[in-house]
Each structure stands twice: as structure tokens, then as C-alpha cells.
């Protein structure tokens, strides 16, 4: 079963340029988690989406990353460490790039 979160907005001070790190900006994170199908219709029987949200936010907030690659990898590493998660794909999108609508990096772990 695949659990998805699309467009989780986080504010971060990430980027190569000093100005990017000082001012900060919004990033959008998409997450796809492969988990077992729940045996019961209860939140305890599955991986809670809110836990994924909180883990991604914590990774974003704890450090300033120069590269989107580093942020995406750190989020994927934290999520794959969860016992219920068998595979994870994390995409981090950076909107408002001067020469493109957005740039993104996708990282997978299993």
C-alpha cells in the first residue's frame, strides 16, 4: 500500500546563496511511503500521515541545507527508519527559480 503526501509546505533557509539562507523561502515536499495494508480500520494499524508530516518538518527545521539533494536525503533517511515504512520516495521542490517555475530533487530509500 502506498501512502502519499503531496505539497507539504515548509519554510526553510536552504540554498547555495547566502541571501537564500538569510531570507528563507517556502519549499514543497511530496512523500510516498510503502507500508503494509492495515489489518483494522484504526490509525494504530497503519503509519499515521501526521507522523510523516512531523518528521519532514523536523528535518527541515533542524538544519540549513545548501542542496535540495541533502534535504531530500535527510527526510528520506528519517522516514525509512520508521518500522512500518518499507520504501519511501521524497521530492523537494523549490519554487520561484528565476529561470524555471521550480526545481526539484527526488530521493528513494528501501
LINNOR-V950285 format. One record per residue. N is the residue number from 0. OMEGA is omega as a letter, one per 20 degrees, with the letter a starting at -180 (NA if undefined). Layout:
((N,OMEGA) (N,OMEGA))
//
This chain:
((0,r) (1,r) (2,a) (3,r) (4,a) (5,r) (6,r) (7,a) (8,r) (9,r) (10,a) (11,r) (12,a) (13,r) (14,a) (15,a) (16,r) (17,r) (18,r) (19,a) (20,r) (21,a) (22,a) (23,r) (24,r) (25,r) (26,r) (27,a) (28,r) (29,a) (30,r) (31,a) (32,r) (33,a) (34,r) (35,r) (36,a) (37,r) (38,r) (39,a) (40,r) (41,r) (42,a) (43,a) (44,a) (45,r) (46,a) (47,r) (48,a) (49,r) (50,r) (51,r) (52,a) (53,r) (54,r) (55,r) (56,a) (57,r) (58,r) (59,a) (60,a) (61,a) (62,r) (63,a) (64,r) (65,a) (66,r) (67,r) (68,a) (69,r) (70,r) (71,r) (72,r) (73,r) (74,r) (75,a) (76,r) (77,a) (78,a) (79,r) (80,r) (81,a) (82,a) (83,a) (84,a) (85,r) (86,r) (87,r) (88,a) (89,r) (90,r) (91,r) (92,r) (93,a) (94,r) (95,r) (96,a) (97,a) (98,r) (99,r) (100,r) (101,r) (102,a) (103,r) (104,r) (105,r) (106,r) (107,r) (108,r) (109,NA))
//
